[in-house]
Amino acid sequence: MPLPPGDEPLRWEALFADLEAQLAAQESLDVAAEIAERTRRERALVPFLSRLAGQLGGLTTVDLVSGERVSGELLDLGADWILLGSRIHQPGTRHLVVSAAITGVIEPNRRAQDARMARRFGLGSALRTLSRDRATVTIDDRSGKRLSGTIDAVGADALELAEHPIGELRRPAAVTGRRLIPFEALVVIRSSD
């Protein structure tokens, strides 16, 4: 059936408008898909410690291979460790957590910080600081043992612990044993101010 004169251009305009709307909708979907893909690609390049660096100064809770959950203010982090300061349960206690012993971070901050925010030195350097300060520490290892004492020496991949009770100074009479512990066995090292 032929259209009345003058209606044919309106029909073409409606058809073109519909095609234009379909094209705009498809372009919008394409842009959204590209943004989502770029976001996934950028997140894939963010390492674990850079994600944690975004929480510096904030409350951080981590689950450990030992089954324990440790919370505290994220005070510092390095190449293979994080330092949590307890403000609630044990004020003044610091938890040096080996990053390989972390099984998860509870409610992580969504932003990441540049990896340069983290200290470049590794676990050995952090442990040498505790050894130098002659701090009494409690060490949890991967087997579930909890040891206490003073770190006497730190090697390339292990520490030597003079075992003695918490609250006692490292004196020959207080030392109950000596133990060499490889870094890969460490979960968390606690010290008090």
Residue, then its C-alpha position, 0 to 999 in steps of 0.5 A: m500500500p502506497l504511503p500518502p504523499g508527504d509521509e515517506p520522508l517521516r518514515w525514513e527519518a524514524l528509521f534513521a533515528d532508530l538506527e542511530a539509537q541502536l548504534a549509540a547503544q552499541e557504542s556505549l556497550d563497547v565503551a563499558a566493555e573496554i573500561a571493564e577490560r582495562t580495569r581487569r588488566e590494571r588490577a592484574l598488574v598490582p602486586f599483593l604488597s602494593r594492595l596492602a600499601g594502600q592500607l598504611g596507617g589504617l586498621t588491617t586484619v590478616d589471616l595466617v597459615s597458622g589459622e590465627r587472625v592478627s589485627g592492628e594498624l599497618l605501620d610499615l611493610g617491606a619486600d616480604w613482611i608487614l608490621l602491624g601495631s596493636r592498639i586494642h588487645q595488646p597495646g604496644t605490641r608489634h606483629l612482624v608478619v611474614s607476607a608468605a604466611i598471610t592467607g588473606v586480608i579481611e576487608p582490604n582497602r580498594r586502592a593500591q599504593d605504588a610499590r615504592m611506598a614499601r621499604r625495599f629491605g627484606l625480612g632479614s633486615a627487619l629481624r636484624t633490627l630486633s636482634r640489635d635492640r635485644a628485644t624479647v620476642t615471641i615467634d609463631d612458626r608454621s608447625g604451630k609452635r610458639l617460642s619466646g626469647t631473644i634473637d641472637a643472630v640473623g643470617a641470610d635465610a635463618l635466625e638464631l633464637a636464645e630461648h627464655p621466658i617472656g619477661e626475663l632478660r636474656r641472661p645465661a641462667a635464663v636461657t633454656g635452649r638455642r634454636l636455628i629457625p629458617f625464615e620460611a618456617l616463620v609466621v609472625i614475630r611479636s615484640s613489645d615496646 
